[in-house]
Amino acid sequence: MADSRVPERLQVFGGDGRHRVAVFVLDGVIPFELGIPLRIFGAARSRDREAGGTDLYEVVTCSVRPGPVRTDADFAITVEHGVEALAEADTVVVPASHEMGEVYEEGRLGAGLVEAFAAIRPGARVVSICTGSFLLAAAGLLDGRPATTHWSSADHFQRLFPRVRVDPDVLYVDDGDVLTSAGVAAGIDLCLHIVRRDFGTAVANAVSRRTVVPPHREGGQAQYIRRPLPEPQLAGTERARSWALERLEQPVTLRQLAEREAMSVRTFTRRFREEVGMSPGQWLTQQRVERARQLLESTDLGVDRVAREAGFGTGASLRQHIQSALGVSPTAYRRTFQTSGRG
């Protein structure tokens, strides 16, 4: 009997070598969050697509069983695949639902959900968007791990799942094979981060252009700004940021940035944190790492030259920052991603 089901499972995905993503939905799924992985992964294509490149992911939607699934809007969707899709997926994405019942209230999975999570193959990457993290935690996938969820549900989440190390302030948490995002649009940031991790900066940036979303927000960036942003007519920090981006290869000091906005260093630093959610120094390092990644992927410049072009000055400094941010050396990063996504 088990053997007769294998061909059915293999037919869920095309078997053409693309990374297989299964988006697991429940009744009450939020359409926007359901659409995030479908759109972001669906837009990831090899860089030579005009010369015959291909889509890099194959994405399907599945549920506990095939059939109609209610959304939290005034329409339903029809899902063609059941839990067999989870057994074949390389990545499983769980978006939020407003009808999680005992999962949200008591932190327990019903029988159907226990079966569904048991179907996920060993070694698969599991991702949640917003309060989809409650399902991962109830399945025991977050025990002892760092995770995040929508800030408004973070306290309730921590009470239900005390063994999870909840960070309510960040956009997303990447813990290797398990990744969690904060609410709503943070799911876009997490999915772009996954594309970047899988296929490099150039492919991820192409996806962001195709979907018209900001190309990169670090996971550690704040979920929301605790104080209201200044009104548009008041001075902000955008001019200083634009100025810095035009000269990343040069030394840029906090005093120079403050002077661009005619502010004191203290006022500028406070305003910058209000607008961006991190310090000017953290932001500048993030931008320089991003520039270095682009150069490592798209050029054959030596490490020392990349370091100068990105504003790190020396190869040693570049190695330190790339290792800290990405967990690999510049040479290893280039070897992995310079040709990634080209066909």
N, C-alpha and C positions, 0 to 999 in steps of 0.2 A: 504493500500500500504506500509506504514511504517512497519507494522508487518511482511510482507512477506520478508523484507530484513534482519530481525534479524538473522534467521538461517544462512544466507550467511555470516554475520559478524562473528558469533560465529565459523564458520569453518576456519577462517583465522588462528587461533591458536588452539593448541590441547586441551586446557582446562584441562591440567594435573597438574596445580598448579605452573608451572615454571614461572619465571618472563618474561613477554612478551616485546620484543623489536622490534619496527618497524623502519627501516632505510628508510627515505623518500628521494627519489632522483629526480633530474631534468635532462633534457638534458644538456650535458656538464659536467656531474659529473666526478670528478677526481677518476680514479679507485683505486689508492692507498688509498685515504681517505674513499672511499666506503668500501674497504676491512677491514679497521681497526675495526669497531664495529662487523662486521661479524666474524672476526678471534678471537678477544679478548673475546667477550662474548661467542662465540661458543666454546672456549677452557676452559671455567669455568665449572668445574665438582666437584661434592661432593667428599670429601677426601677419602671415602671408595669405590671408583668406582669399584675396583677389587672385592669388596664384594657386588656388586649390586647397587652402587651409580648411580646417574643420572646427566645429564646435568642440570645446574642451570638456564640457560636462553633459551628461544626459540626466535630465531631471524628470521624475515622475511624482505624482501625488498618490498617497495611499491612506487607508484608515484601518480600523479593526476588521472591517469587512467591506467589500465593494458596495456601492450604492449611494443614495442621496445623503449628503451631509449638510446640516443647517449651518449657516453662518450667523454672526451676530447682527447682520443687516437684514433687509427684507427679501433675501433670496437664498436659495440653496445651491450647492454644486453637486455634480455627480462624480464620484470617485470610482475609477475603474479597477484599482488594485487594492488587495488586502495586505495582510502582514507578510505575505510571500515576498513583497518588494523589499521589506526590511532585511530579509535574509541575504539578498543579493547586493545591497547598497554598500558603497564605500563610505558614504557620509549620510547620516540620518539627521534631518532638521525637524525640530518640534516647535512650531509657532504657538502663540498664546491662544487660549480659548476662554470664553466667558461662561462655559458650562462644564467646568472641571469637577463640580460636585465634591465628593469626598476627598478627592486629591487636594483641592484647595482648602477645604474646611478641616480635614483630619490628617492629611499627609499620607493617605493610603490609596493604593491602586486596586481597582476592581479586577475581577477575574480576566476579563477581556484584555485589559491593559497589561496585566502580568504576562499573558501569553504574547502580546505584541512586543514588549521589551525583551522577552526571552528569545524572540525570533531574530533580534539584531545579532549579526555574526560577530564573533570575536575579532578584535582589531579594527572594527569600524569606528569612524569618528562620529561623535554625537554632539549635536549643536542645539541650543535652545534660543528662542527669541522671546524677550519679555517674560511673562509669567509661565511660558513653556518650561521654565526652569523647575517649577513645582513638580512636573511629571518626572523630570530627570532625578530630582531629589527623592521623590517617593519611590522610585525604582532602585534607589541606593547608589546611583551612578556618581553622586556628588559627595559621598561620605569622605571626610578628611580632605576635601579639595577646596580651593578657592572658587568662588562663583559670584555672580551678580544676578539681579532681577530688576524689575521696575522699582524705582525708589519708593513709591507709595506702598508697595507690598513687602518691602525688605524686612520690617520688624516682624510681621506675621510669618514670613518665610523662616526667619531665624528661630522663632519660637517653635515652629513645626519641625524644623530640621536642625537641631543644635549641633550636629556633627559636621555641618557644612560651614566653611569660613566665608561668610557673606561680606562682600564689599558693596555697600549701597551707593557709592559715589561715582563709580567708574562706568564707562560706556560698555565695555565688554571685558571678559576675562578669557585668556587663552591658556588652558592648562594641558596642552598637548593634544590628547585624543578626546577631550571633553571641553567644549567652549560654550560660554553663556553670554547673552547680551542683556543690556538694560531695555527699557521700554521702547516700543514703536520704532522710530527712525534709527535707533542704535543698532537695530538688526541689519540695516543697510551697511553701517560701518563694519560690523562683524563679518558679513558676507564678503565685502570688498577685502577685508583683512585675510580671509581664507583664500580668495583668489590670488592675492599677493603672495601668500605663503606657498600656495601650490604652483603658481606659474610666473611669479615675479612682478615687479613694479610696472613694467610696460604694459602687460596684459591688463592688470588691475586699473591702470590709468585709462586705458582704452575703454574698459567697461564703464568707468565713471563718466567719460565723455559721452558714450553712447546712451547712457541712462540719465545724463544731465544731473549728476549729484556731485557733491564735493569729493575730491579724490582720496583724501586720507585724513582721518581723525584717529589719533592714538587711543588705544583702549583705556589708558589711564586718565584720559580727559574727563572732566566732570560731567555727570548726567544732566545737570541743570544748574543754572546760576542762581545762587541763594538770594541775591538782591536784584531788583529790576535793572535791566540794562539802561544806560543813559538814553535820553531822547535823541533822535537823529541830529537835531540842531546843535547839541552839545558836543564838545570835543571828544573824540575817541582815539583809538590807537591804530586805525587801519592804515593811515598814511605811513606811520613808522614801520609797520609790518611790510608794506609794499616796498618801501625804501630798503629794508634789510634784505628782502628776497632778491632785489636787483644786484646785491653786492655780497652774496654769501661767501664768496672767496676771500673777502677782505675782513679784517678785524672789525667787529661791531660791538660797541660798548653800550651798557645800559644808559649812560649819560647821553650818548649820541641819540639813542632812540627817544629818550625823554625830550631832548631839545627839538626833535622833529615835530613834536606836538606842543611845544612851548609849555611843558609841564615840569614840575620838580620830579626828581627820581622817585620819591616816595609816592606822589600822586599818580605818576605814570604806572608804577608797578601795581598799585591797587587797581587802577582802571583796567590794566592789561589782564589781571586775574579775573576781574568781573566779566570781561568780554570773551576771553579765550579759555578760562578754566585752568590755567597753568601759569607758571612764572615766565617772564621774558627769556631767561636763560634756558629753561626747559624747552620752550617753543623753538628757540634758535637752534638748539642741538637737534631737535626733531627734524627741522627743515634741512639741516646739513646732512643728516643721515639719509633723508629721502633723496637729496641731490646725489649723494655718493652711490646710493643704490641704482639710480638711473644711469649714472656714468659707468658703473661696473657692468650693468646689463647691456648697454648700447654702444660702448666704445672698447677699444683695446688699450686705453691709457694705463700706464703703470700705476701701482698702488700709491706711490709718492705723489704722482701728478694728480690722481683722483683726490688725494688728501688736500692738496693745495686748491684745486678747483671747488671743492666742497667747503673749504674754510677751516679744515682741521689742522692745516699747517704741515704736519709730518705724518709719515706712514704709520709711525707708532701710535699717534693719537687716533688716526682713523681706525686702526686695528682694534684699539681699546673700545671705541664707541660702537663700531659695527658688532664686535663680539658681545658687548653689553646689550645692544638693542635686538640683535638677531640670533645670537647664540652660535654664530659661525665666524670664521675669518673672512676678510674681503675676498681672498683667492677662492675659498670654498663657495662663497656666495656667487661669485662670477661663474665658476664651473657649473653650478647648478642651474643658474637662470639666464646666462647670456644667450643660449640658444633655445630656452624654454618657450613653448608656444609658437615656434616658427614652422611647425609642421611635423 
